[in-house]
C-alpha cells in the first residue's frame, strides 16, 4: 500500500513539473518547431459520458493528456524520489 501511494505521488508531482516545463517552454519559444514539438500531445482515456436515470443525472469521464514535457517531468520526479529515499 505504501509503495502504491509513493508511485501515485511521484506521477502527480512529475505531471505538475511537466506542466510547469511546458508553460516555461511556451514563454521562451512562443512560435516555431520547439513549441510545436512540446505541445504535441496524446489524449487517452474515457470521454465524458452522461448517464440520466430520471431522478439523477451525472457525467463520468477520465482523460489523460501525455506530452514530452509531462513524461520528462515524471522521469525527473522519479529520479529525485530515488535520491531522497536512498
C-alpha positions as CSV (number, residue, x, y, z in Angstrom):
1,X,0.0,0.0,0.0
2,X,2.8,2.4,0.9
3,X,4.5,1.8,-2.5
4,X,1.3,2.5,-4.4
5,X,0.9,5.8,-2.6
6,X,4.6,6.7,-3.3
7,X,4.2,5.9,-7.0
8,X,1.0,7.9,-7.2
9,X,2.7,10.9,-5.6
10,X,5.7,10.7,-8.0
11,X,3.3,10.6,-11.0
12,X,1.3,13.5,-9.8
13,X,4.3,15.7,-8.9
14,X,6.0,14.7,-12.1
15,X,3.0,15.7,-14.1
16,X,2.8,19.0,-12.4
17,X,6.5,19.6,-13.1
18,X,5.8,18.7,-16.8
19,X,3.0,21.2,-17.0
20,X,5.4,23.8,-15.5
21,X,8.1,22.9,-18.1
22,X,5.6,23.2,-20.9
23,X,4.5,26.7,-19.8
24,X,8.1,27.8,-19.5
25,X,8.9,26.5,-23.0
26,X,5.8,28.2,-24.3
27,X,7.1,31.5,-22.9
28,X,10.6,31.1,-24.2
29,X,9.7,29.8,-27.6
30,X,6.2,31.3,-28.5
31,X,6.3,30.1,-32.1
32,X,8.2,27.5,-34.1
33,X,9.3,23.9,-34.1
34,X,10.3,23.6,-30.5
35,X,7.0,24.9,-29.2
36,X,5.0,22.6,-31.5
37,X,7.2,19.7,-30.5
38,X,6.5,20.2,-26.8
39,X,2.8,21.0,-27.3
40,X,2.1,17.8,-29.3
41,X,0.1,15.5,-27.0
42,X,-1.7,12.2,-26.9
43,X,-5.1,12.1,-25.2
44,X,-6.2,8.7,-23.9
45,X,-9.0,7.6,-21.6
46,X,-12.7,7.6,-21.3
47,X,-14.5,10.6,-22.9
48,X,-17.2,12.2,-20.7
49,X,-20.5,10.3,-20.8
50,X,-23.7,11.5,-19.3
51,X,-26.0,9.0,-17.5
52,X,-29.6,10.1,-17.0
53,X,-31.7,8.0,-14.6
54,X,-34.7,10.4,-14.5
55,X,-34.1,11.1,-10.8
56,X,-30.4,11.8,-11.0
57,X,-28.1,12.7,-13.9
58,X,-24.3,12.5,-13.7
59,X,-21.3,12.7,-16.0
60,X,-18.4,10.2,-15.9
61,X,-15.1,10.6,-17.7
62,X,-11.4,10.5,-17.3
63,X,-8.9,11.7,-19.9
64,X,-5.1,11.6,-19.6
65,X,-3.0,14.0,-21.7
66,X,0.6,13.0,-22.3
67,X,3.2,15.1,-23.9
68,X,7.0,15.2,-23.9
69,X,7.2,17.7,-21.0
70,X,5.0,15.6,-18.7
71,X,7.0,12.5,-19.5
72,X,10.2,14.3,-18.7
73,X,8.6,15.7,-15.5
74,X,7.6,12.2,-14.3
75,X,11.1,10.9,-15.1
76,X,12.7,13.8,-13.2
77,X,10.4,13.3,-10.2
78,X,11.3,9.6,-10.1
79,X,15.0,10.5,-10.1
80,X,14.5,12.9,-7.3
81,X,12.4,10.4,-5.3
82,X,15.1,7.7,-5.8
83,X,17.8,10.1,-4.5
84,X,15.6,11.1,-1.5
85,X,14.8,7.5,-0.5
86,X,18.4,6.3,-0.8
